[in-house]
Amino acid sequence: MINLELEKFTLPGLEDKRPLVIAGPCSAETEEQVMEVATDLKSRGIKIFRAGIWKPRTRPNTFEGVGEAGLPWLKRVQKELGLYTSTEVANAKHVYEALKHGVDILWIGARSTANPFAVQEIADALRGVDIPVMIKNPINPDVELWLGAIERINQAGIKRIAAIHRGFSAYDKKIYRNIPQWHIPIELRRKVRDLPIICDPSHIGGKRELIAPISQQAMDLNFDGLIIESHNCPEKAISDAAQQITPETLEYILSKLVLREITGTTEPLNELRKQIDELDNDLMAILAKRMRVAREIGTYKKENNMTILQTTRYDEILNNRISQGEKMGLSSEFMSRMLKSIHEESIRHQAEIMNEKEG
């Protein structure tokens, strides 16, 4: 477990309850749009308004945000509606401008988190400032890179820190825009116990119809909050139109969330947990046996001057096992991850055999 100097992630007047909800458009497009969305969200109980001022885009010549011109709009949201405001910063200049205009909460985006130089630049710009900062996971599934960004911000003196889980980029996307890989934020929480985790179902799902189930799953995993993109006219949004919802839809989704407690007696679970322990032991014994067979295969390949990787055979295993797993109620994503890990371990064992020096 890693100890960071953390304080409660909060601001005056915010209720101490789950979920902390941050909502607003992907991008601040016009002053009228910002005020209309913020006013509607406030009427539905939202206390923290989010809007992208600078938008890092994958391709050039696309909308990259209104820039500094949008910061006075956020100031107006604060002054006239009494909402807290938040926006993304990607460099020191963004930090200075956001602080100058009194933005209440900053967040670091996935592309920036993946770049330690960018994170350090932001950390240096924040030194001596007391402001809550949220840090999105890097685009690649690397918990150490995510943790490193959090540590850099903490070492700059920022103590009100939260992590944002927005999913991870993958070449073979299926249902999700960004694969959730829930085990990674869970591992982050195991490493830093007191770190709040906020789920970003908008970026994970990429489609508005996925926001509700992803939000519920985050609550079932005891995440602390949700950051959800909300637009007054989602289908006409300049950026990420497919994943934004109206304030009315947001209110409905939040009203349907089931919040389960982690407290209470676990006595009834003990027998089931014993079964899990026994099954885990069986799994490890079977995997060890599988690796012994893999080593025998490695010996045969070495004796017959064959390459370790047999692509056709691997593709056959992958396709057949995934199909079998789905029939047993296991997701294709899980089966693919598990089989790839097993295959990598088998390759490692066979490589050891191949590289053994003879007597």
DAFENRA-V919623 format. One line per field, one symbol per residue. ss: DSSP state (H for helix, E for strand, L for the rest). Layout:
ss = ???
This chain:
ss = LLLLLLLLLLLLLLLLLLLEEEEELLELLLHHHHHHHHHHHHHLLLLEEELELLLLLLLLLLLLLLHHHHHHHHHHHHHHHLLEEEEEELLHHHHHHHHHLLLLEEEELHHHHLLHHHHHHHHHHHLLLLLEEEEELLLLLLHHHHHHHHHHHHHLLLLLEEEEELLELLLLLLLLLLELLHHHHHHHHHHLLLLEEEELHHHHHLLHHHHHHHHHHHHHLLLLEEEEEELLLHHHLLLLHHHLELHHHHHHHHHHLLLLLLLLLLHHHHHHHHHHHHHHHHHHHHHHHHHHHHHHHHHHHHHLLLLLLLHHHHHHHHHHHHHHHHHLLLLHHHHHHHHHHHHHHHHHHHHHHHLLLLL
